[in-house]
Amino acid sequence: MDDKILAALIAGLVSLTVGVVSFFATRWKVEHELRQTQFRDILQKRIEIYPRLWSICIRYETNWVIDGKPKDRDWAQAFLAELNAFNIDGGLFFTEELYNSFGDVRAGLRRAVDETGPGDTVDPQLTARIRIAIYGTTDEKGRVIPGLSTHLKDDLGSYRATTLQRRLARE
Protein backbone atom coordinates (compact mmCIF):
# COMPACT_ATOMS: atom_id res chain seq x y z
CA MET A 1 0.00 0.00 0.00
CA ASP A 2 1.19 3.49 -0.84
CA ASP A 3 2.72 5.33 2.12
CA LYS A 4 0.55 8.39 1.43
CA ILE A 5 -2.63 6.34 1.53
CA LEU A 6 -1.49 4.60 4.73
CA ALA A 7 -0.66 7.96 6.33
CA ALA A 8 -4.06 9.34 5.29
CA LEU A 9 -5.84 6.28 6.76
CA ILE A 10 -3.91 6.57 10.04
CA ALA A 11 -4.61 10.31 10.21
CA GLY A 12 -8.30 9.64 9.55
CA LEU A 13 -8.43 6.96 12.24
CA VAL A 14 -6.68 9.23 14.76
CA SER A 15 -9.04 12.07 13.86
CA LEU A 16 -12.07 9.82 14.26
CA THR A 17 -10.80 8.54 17.63
CA VAL A 18 -10.16 12.07 18.88
CA GLY A 19 -13.65 13.08 17.71
CA VAL A 20 -15.33 10.18 19.52
CA VAL A 21 -13.36 10.81 22.73
CA SER A 22 -14.14 14.51 22.52
CA PHE A 23 -17.85 13.79 22.00
CA PHE A 24 -18.07 11.56 25.08
CA ALA A 25 -15.98 13.92 27.22
CA THR A 26 -18.21 16.84 26.27
CA ARG A 27 -21.34 14.80 26.88
CA TRP A 28 -20.10 13.74 30.34
CA LYS A 29 -19.22 17.35 31.21
CA VAL A 30 -22.65 18.65 30.15
CA GLU A 31 -24.46 15.90 32.07
CA HIS A 32 -22.32 16.59 35.14
CA GLU A 33 -23.06 20.31 34.96
CA LEU A 34 -26.79 19.61 34.60
CA ARG A 35 -26.74 17.32 37.66
CA GLN A 36 -24.84 19.92 39.65
CA THR A 37 -27.39 22.58 38.67
CA GLN A 38 -30.24 20.27 39.61
CA PHE A 39 -28.58 19.45 42.94
CA ARG A 40 -28.02 23.14 43.67
CA ASP A 41 -31.66 23.94 42.88
CA ILE A 42 -33.00 21.08 45.01
CA LEU A 43 -30.73 21.97 47.92
CA GLN A 44 -31.82 25.61 47.67
CA LYS A 45 -35.47 24.55 47.80
CA ARG A 46 -34.77 22.32 50.80
CA ILE A 47 -33.04 25.20 52.56
CA GLU A 48 -36.17 27.25 51.91
CA ILE A 49 -38.83 24.72 53.00
CA TYR A 50 -37.26 22.41 55.59
CA PRO A 51 -37.32 25.03 58.36
CA ARG A 52 -41.12 25.09 58.01
CA LEU A 53 -41.30 21.36 58.67
CA TRP A 54 -38.87 21.71 61.57
CA SER A 55 -41.06 24.49 63.00
CA ILE A 56 -44.18 22.29 62.84
CA CYS A 57 -42.42 19.46 64.68
CA ILE A 58 -40.92 21.74 67.33
CA ARG A 59 -44.25 23.49 67.91
CA TYR A 60 -46.29 20.29 68.31
CA GLU A 61 -43.69 18.10 70.01
CA THR A 62 -40.94 19.85 71.95
CA ASN A 63 -42.72 23.11 72.76
CA TRP A 64 -45.97 21.28 73.48
CA VAL A 65 -44.20 19.25 76.15
CA ILE A 66 -42.32 22.26 77.55
CA ASP A 67 -45.58 24.21 77.80
CA GLY A 68 -47.21 21.29 79.63
CA LYS A 69 -50.08 21.05 77.16
CA PRO A 70 -51.97 17.76 76.95
CA LYS A 71 -51.43 15.59 73.90
CA ASP A 72 -55.06 14.97 73.19
CA ARG A 73 -57.10 14.26 70.08
CA ASP A 74 -57.15 17.97 69.15
CA TRP A 75 -53.33 18.03 69.34
CA ALA A 76 -53.07 15.01 67.02
CA GLN A 77 -55.60 16.46 64.54
CA ALA A 78 -53.91 19.87 64.41
CA PHE A 79 -50.41 18.35 64.09
CA LEU A 80 -51.58 15.97 61.34
CA ALA A 81 -53.38 18.75 59.46
CA GLU A 82 -50.25 20.94 59.42
CA LEU A 83 -48.06 18.06 58.24
CA ASN A 84 -50.53 17.20 55.47
CA ALA A 85 -50.70 20.84 54.35
CA PHE A 86 -46.91 21.06 54.33
CA ASN A 87 -46.62 17.84 52.32
CA ILE A 88 -48.55 19.38 49.41
CA ASP A 89 -45.67 21.72 48.56
CA GLY A 90 -42.72 20.36 50.51
CA GLY A 91 -42.99 16.59 50.09
CA LEU A 92 -41.71 16.72 46.53
CA PHE A 93 -38.25 17.69 47.79
CA PHE A 94 -37.93 14.95 50.45
CA THR A 95 -35.39 12.22 50.20
CA GLU A 96 -36.76 8.70 50.52
CA GLU A 97 -35.41 8.44 54.08
CA LEU A 98 -37.09 11.66 55.14
CA TYR A 99 -40.37 10.72 53.49
CA ASN A 100 -40.36 7.36 55.30
CA SER A 101 -39.90 9.08 58.67
CA PHE A 102 -42.50 11.69 57.73
CA GLY A 103 -44.88 8.84 56.95
CA ASP A 104 -44.17 7.23 60.33
CA VAL A 105 -45.06 10.47 62.12
CA ARG A 106 -48.24 10.90 60.10
CA ALA A 107 -49.25 7.26 60.64
CA GLY A 108 -48.80 7.66 64.39
CA LEU A 109 -50.87 10.85 64.40
CA ARG A 110 -53.56 9.24 62.22
CA ARG A 111 -53.72 6.35 64.68
CA ALA A 112 -53.92 8.81 67.59
CA VAL A 113 -56.86 10.58 65.95
CA ASP A 114 -58.62 7.30 65.18
CA GLU A 115 -58.09 5.74 68.61
CA THR A 116 -58.61 8.78 70.84
CA GLY A 117 -62.01 10.09 71.73
CA PRO A 118 -62.88 13.81 71.72
CA GLY A 119 -61.29 15.48 74.75
CA ASP A 120 -59.30 12.34 75.65
CA THR A 121 -55.53 12.17 75.99
CA VAL A 122 -53.59 10.13 73.42
CA ASP A 123 -52.10 6.88 74.76
CA PRO A 124 -48.64 7.76 76.17
CA GLN A 125 -47.06 4.77 74.39
CA LEU A 126 -48.33 6.14 71.09
CA THR A 127 -47.08 9.66 71.81
CA ALA A 128 -43.69 8.12 72.68
CA ARG A 129 -43.63 6.33 69.29
CA ILE A 130 -44.51 9.59 67.53
CA ARG A 131 -41.69 11.36 69.38
CA ILE A 132 -39.25 8.60 68.36
CA ALA A 133 -40.39 8.94 64.72
CA ILE A 134 -39.49 12.62 64.96
CA TYR A 135 -36.27 12.53 66.98
CA GLY A 136 -35.05 8.96 66.57
CA THR A 137 -33.77 6.64 69.25
CA THR A 138 -31.00 4.21 70.13
CA ASP A 139 -31.68 0.48 70.05
CA GLU A 140 -30.63 -2.06 72.68
CA LYS A 141 -27.25 -2.52 70.94
CA GLY A 142 -26.52 1.20 71.01
CA ARG A 143 -27.18 1.76 67.31
CA VAL A 144 -28.79 5.04 66.38
CA ILE A 145 -32.14 4.78 64.64
CA PRO A 146 -32.61 8.18 63.01
CA GLY A 147 -35.90 10.03 63.01
CA LEU A 148 -37.35 12.76 60.85
CA SER A 149 -35.20 15.47 62.45
CA THR A 150 -31.97 13.62 61.64
CA HIS A 151 -33.04 13.11 58.03
CA LEU A 152 -33.90 16.82 57.74
CA LYS A 153 -30.41 17.75 58.87
CA ASP A 154 -28.82 15.04 56.72
CA ASP A 155 -30.58 16.33 53.63
CA LEU A 156 -29.09 19.75 54.23
CA GLY A 157 -25.61 18.27 54.69
CA SER A 158 -25.39 18.80 58.44
CA TYR A 159 -24.41 15.21 59.32
CA ARG A 160 -23.36 13.49 56.10
CA ALA A 161 -23.24 13.86 52.35
CA THR A 162 -26.74 14.35 51.04
CA THR A 163 -28.55 11.49 49.39
CA LEU A 164 -28.58 13.21 46.02
CA GLN A 165 -24.81 13.64 46.19
CA ARG A 166 -24.39 9.93 46.96
CA ARG A 167 -26.67 8.97 44.08
CA LEU A 168 -24.79 11.24 41.68
CA ALA A 169 -21.46 9.81 42.78
CA ARG A 170 -22.66 6.31 41.82
CA GLU A 171 -23.59 7.41 38.28
Residue pairs with C-beta under 8 A, 6 or more apart in sequence:
35 168
35 171
39 162
39 164
39 165
39 168
42 93
42 164
43 156
43 157
43 162
43 164
45 93
46 93
46 155
46 156
47 156
49 86
49 89
49 90
49 93
50 90
50 152
50 155
50 156
52 86
52 90
53 83
53 86
53 90
53 102
53 148
53 152
54 149
54 152
56 79
56 82
56 83
56 86
57 105
57 134
57 148
57 149
60 75
60 78
60 79
60 82
61 130
61 131
61 134
61 135
64 71
64 75
69 75
70 121
71 112
71 121
71 122
71 127
72 116
72 119
72 120
72 121
72 122
73 112
73 113
73 116
73 117
73 118
73 119
73 120
73 122
75 122
76 109
76 112
76 113
76 116
76 122
77 113
79 109
80 106
80 109
80 110
80 113
83 102
83 105
83 106
83 109
84 106
87 102
91 99
91 102
94 102
94 155
95 151
95 154
95 155
95 162
95 163
95 164
96 163
97 146
97 151
97 154
97 163
98 148
98 151
98 152
98 154
98 155
101 133
101 134
101 146
101 147
101 148
101 151
102 148
104 133
104 148
105 130
105 133
105 134
105 148
108 126
108 129
108 130
108 133
109 130
111 126
112 122
112 123
112 126
112 127
112 130
115 122
115 123
115 126
116 122
116 123
132 145
132 147
133 147
133 148
134 147
134 148
134 149
135 147
135 148
135 149
135 150
136 144
136 145
136 146
136 147
136 149
136 150
137 144
137 145
137 147
138 144
138 145
139 145
144 150
146 154
150 159
153 159
154 160
154 162
154 163
155 162
155 163
156 162
161 169
